[in-house]
Amino acid sequence: MNRTSMSRSVCRQWFGARWPVWAAKVLKFFSCLVRTKTVGLDQTQRITCGVAHWHGDELALMPRFGHLAPTILVSHSKDGELMARGTRALGYRVIRGSSTRGAIGGLIALIKAVREGYTVVLAVDGPQGPRGVCKPGIIRIAQKTGAPLFPVGVANSHRYVFKKTWNQVYLPLPFSRQVIFVDNPITFSKKTGAEAMDLHCHRVEAALQAAHDKAVMVLERGAFRDQKD
């Protein structure tokens, strides 16, 4: 390899290692331009808990809660490595794992994190959908630890949707309004049979829909007059 090729290779490695951190900082800056009202967050700060949201809401939520150092699960894939670097830059604790490959290890690590006093945040319809369908992972965490699960809904006045993504992830636009609604917690019985787990998953889906509807209601009421974000 000649000097020019070596130099290009070093530059690619240097940029590849750092761009997720830069992207996280840009996302944080963009989030400061969105007028956001957060409802119900105080109830999660008093206890160790699980937090559930849908895939697609990540870019709205991630820049907002890094100061609380919540724990998230990120896959072992190459894309997961980039995401891990970016989320760490925002203040998150990252556990590497998956709900497919390495699922048991990732789940055990999240259960351990809750037992150690950390709040765990999980997109419940991941990692590849179908969108809006809850998977059992977050429920098993709540069952094993006894931690309450808080559903989170998001509503935006203006956003850009990345339509080619499976989860329709979106970016709240600068100078738009946004409501993040942390609804009342739900708990689960220890029953783990297929029928019981289906009922638990449906409860999470209904709770997330309710949280979203409440966020929309707050947004439509225009409760921003006295809000300073």
N, C-alpha and C positions, 0 to 999 in steps of 0.2 A: 504494500500500500504506500503510495507516494504521500508527500507532505500535504498536498491539497486535499486528498481524500481523507487523511487522518484529521485534518483541521475541520472538515465538514462533519465528520463523524463525531468529533468532540463537541462541536456546536449543537448538533442534533441531540446528543445526550444531555448537554447542559440545559437546552431549551425544554426538552421532554421532561426533565426532572422538576422544572420550575413553573411551567405554564399553568398547571392546576392551581398553584398557590396564587398566581397573578389573577387567574379567572375567579377564584374565591374572593379576592379583594375587590375586583370589579363588581361582582354580584353583591357584595356588601355595600359598595357605594351606590349601586342602583337601588337597593332596598331602602336606603336613606332618603331617596327621592319619592318613595311611595308613602302616602299618608295612611298609616296603619293604626287601627284600633284593635287591641287584644283584649278579649273577654274571658275571664275565668282562669287565667294562668296562675293566679295566686294560690289556688287550691292544690296545684301540683308541686308547689315549692315547699310545702310543709311536710310532705311524706315522700317515701320512695315509691315509685309507681311505674307503670307502663303507659306509653302514649301511642295511640293508633291513628294513622292517617292513610289516605289513598295515594298510590303512585300518581304522579302528575302534579301534586302539590309541593314537591321538593323545593323548587326554586323560590317559592313564596315563603316556605317555612325555614329553610336552612339558615339564612342570614340572620334570623330573628332570635334564635335560642342557643347559639354557641356559648354565650356567657354563662349558661347554666351547666355546661359540660356534660350533656347527655351522652349516652352510649348508643351507637348505631352498629348495624351489621352490614359489612361490605364484602362483596364476593372476592374470591381469589383470582378472578380473571384479570387480564391486562387493563381493561376499562375500570375494573374495581380498584386497581392500584392507583390510577389517576384520581378516581373519586376519593379514595382514602386520603391522598395528599391534600386535596382541596378541602375536605371536611375537617381534617385536623387543623388546617390553617384558620378555620372558622371557630375552632374551640371544642370540637366534638371528640369524644373518646371513640376509637374505632376498634371493632372486633372483626377479624377476617373470617368469613365463613359464607354459607349459602343455605338457601332453603331447598336446594337440589343436591349438588355435589357438596359433601362435607356438612350436610344439614344437621346431623346429630351433634357434631362438634360445635357448630355455631350456636345451636340452641342451648347446649350446656353452658357455653361461655356467657350467653345472655342471662341465663338463670343465675349463674354465679355473680354476675355484675349487679343484679337486683338484690341478691342476698348480701352483697357488700355495701349496699346503700346507694347505688347509682340508679338514676332513672334511665329506662330503656325506651328508645323511640323506634318504631317499625312501621314501614309501609306494608299493610296487611294483605295486599293483593299481588305480592311479588313472588319471584323476581321477573317473571315473564307473563303474568296475567293468568287467566283473563281479567281484564280491567274491571274493578268493582266487585270482585268475588273474594271474600275473606278466606285466607288459608289458616290452618290450625296453629301455626307457630306461636303467635302472640298469646293465644288462649292457653297453650301449654305452659308458657312462662308465668302467666297469671295464676294458673292452677297450682303449679309447683311452689310458687313463692308466697301466694296469698296477697300479692300486690294488686291494688285496684287498677283498672284500665280506663284511661281518659280518652274519649274520642275527640278528634279535632277536625273542624270544618273550616273551609276558607271560601271567601267570596271577594271578587274583585270588580271594580267598575270598568277597567280596561286592561286587557292583557294580550300578549302575543302567544299563540299556540303553535308549537312545533308539530305540525300535522303528520309528519312522516314517522313520528315516534309511536310505539305501540300504546304507551300510556297517555298520549296527548299532553305531555308536560308543557307547561306554559311559564311565561315570564311576566309578572306584573309590570305594566309600563310606568315610566317615570311620571310623576304628578297625578297618578291615578289614586283612587281610594281603595282600601282593603280592610276586611275584617277577618280576624282569626279567632274562632270561637272554640274554647276548650270547654266541652260540656261535662255534665255530671258523670262521675265514674261508674263503671259497671264491674261486677264481680261474677265469678263462675263457680258452680259446684264442681266437685272432684270427679264427676262422671266423665268417662273418656270413651265410651262406646261410640260407634259410628253415628247412631241416631242422635245421641247427646251432643256430639261434636258438631253435627250439622246445625242443631238448634243454637249452639253457642256462636257459630259463625254467622248465622242469620241475625242474631242479636247484635253482633258487632256491625254488620252491614246496616241494620236499621239505625243504630246509634250514630254511625258516621253520616248517614243521610240526614238525621235529625240535627246534628251539629252543623252540617252544611246549610240546611234550611234556616236555622237560627242566625247563622252568619249573614245570609242573604237578607233576612228580615232587618237585622241591625243596619246593614249597609243601605237598604232602601229607605230606612227611617232617617238617614242622614245624620247619624249621631257623631258628627265630627266638629261641631261648632266650638266646643270647649276642649277639644282634643289637641294636645301638643305632643307630637311624636318626636 
